[in-house]
Amino acid sequence: MNRLIKAEFRRLLATRMWGGLLLAAALIGGGMIGAMALVGPENFDPPMPGLDTEAGLRSILGILGYTAFVPAAAGTVAVTSEYRHRTAAVTFLFAPRRGQVLAAKLATYTVLGLVYGLILAGSAAAALFNVAAVRGVSLGLPATTVLALLARIAVAMVVYLLIGVGMGALIRNQVAALCVVIGYLYLGEPVLMMIPGVNTLYPILPGGATAALTDFTYLADAMSEQLGSTAVQLLSPAAGALLLAAYALTASAIAVIVPMRRDIT
Amino acid sequence: MTGDRLAIEVSRLTKRYGDVTAVRDLSFTVEPGVVTGFLGPNGAGKTTTMRMVTGLVSPTSGTATIGGRPYGRLPRPSRTVGAVFDANAFHPGHTARDHLRVYAAMGGYPDGRITELLDLLGLAEAADRRTRGFSTGMRQRLNLATALLGDPRVLLLDEPGNGLDPEGMSWLRGLLRRLADEGRTVLISSHVLSDLQQLVDDVVVIRRGELVAAGPWSRLAGPPAVLITSPDAGALAAALTASPANGGTAPVVEAVGPDRLRVHGLDAPSVADLAAARGLRVHELVTENTSLEQLFLHLTTDKAATR
């Protein structure tokens, strides 16, 4: 098992993908949050509560959670590239216990997801605190609370990366898997939120669970208001965290079990 | 497993994909210490069979073992078996060294083995280039390097000659011959028969997923024929047919042109002696070995017609 993890780290670190992914973390965390804080949510169109309010701060952080499709896509690319570049056969020749190979990938990508989440959260924190100081805005939540919320987002990124790995192992075709993962996380969930009736499911979908982590209700509330439907009630942060962990476990189980009996042609 | 002599045993192997039977009740043995050619037209089931032997494809029924164990039960498969399937099985962004480092880690082989193989396969200069720019010949060499990481006792190569230039092919023949001479088991599939002609000791021929012939090439090919060019072809043919040859059976004479004969069942010195004794002129006398291609066409077309 250690050999397999070592091999997966070598495989990962030999391509430029991991560098690009970590750069994306810094750009999204530092760049996007920095830019939004600099402009100020109160100046958005439509305007949102400012950084000096709790709602405004939670919204900004919630938007950060919404970028989880990026690590999810990275996990999908990582697994499907074995099929796309036809190295899966070589890998399973060296390690016929395919479940172990996928478990090693999950371990490797958990580490990558953690690093991604830390860079994302760290750069976001740096951007937020510095911009607030420069603009002379006092944040709507204490710094420790902001950091705790960012830490939850960091962990959510690990979960999404693993969901991406699981979906990649299930679908195998890189383009199709990416379409499903990005399509669902980026477009699918927001669309589901708009469908009356179906939107009551939102709290138990991955996006809803992630929003629960930071108690980010602004987007959901705005949509219910627009559509005149009843407000969506998110889970508690702890329940959201448990649900996300369940999603990660399910995705991991799919990744480990599904490739076992399939023919590699 | 150094020094082990491990046979591949395929026993009643069958693979069905829906209504299509890719491999049907196939049994054969691949012996150690020789190079075995796995022959068959495209779509005969060669690749499917080799993938079943290595556990990549699960058989519908039947078994395949290597040294008595199924692939999945080998303690460290890459030390026992090296296999090459796709000519192009690399991440394009990986260098040759990166690729080998991944699989060296997976098999538990030291980095020194990578350098050794890069040298052995003439890839030392290309070691740090990304594989996306590799020629087919370089890809085949890198595939072989990957398969040889664990110094395996059994080698399975699926169409390794594809894209190799004549020099590369000659080099590959030399390498496989050396590996077989070390007592390793070498199974190589190809539809380019001329590539294998000078290499294989044994052959396994399949067609439409079924076994057509298996055994040592010399036995399947039969004794060589003698090709004669003579202005007295007619008289010579009559003399040959009338001669009580070795073992009492008369040789079979086949006219292949106005002044050319092919004689089966009599060797060249006997033909020459007979002609001299009768005072018949011989302009050319050639011993003709059956080519793999002749045997192959004979086995995969004629035999099928009589079935």
Interface residues (C-beta under 8 A of the other chain):
Chain A: R3 L4 K6 A7 R10 R11 A14 T15 R16 M17 S81 H85 R86 T87 A89 V90 T91 F92 L93 F94 A95 P96 R97 R261 D263 I264 T265
Chain B: T48 R51 T54 G55 L56 V57 S58 Y71 G72 L74 P77 S78 V81 A83 F85 D86 N88 A89 F90 H91 P92 G93 H94 T95 D98 R101 V102 Y103 A105 M106 G107 G108 T146
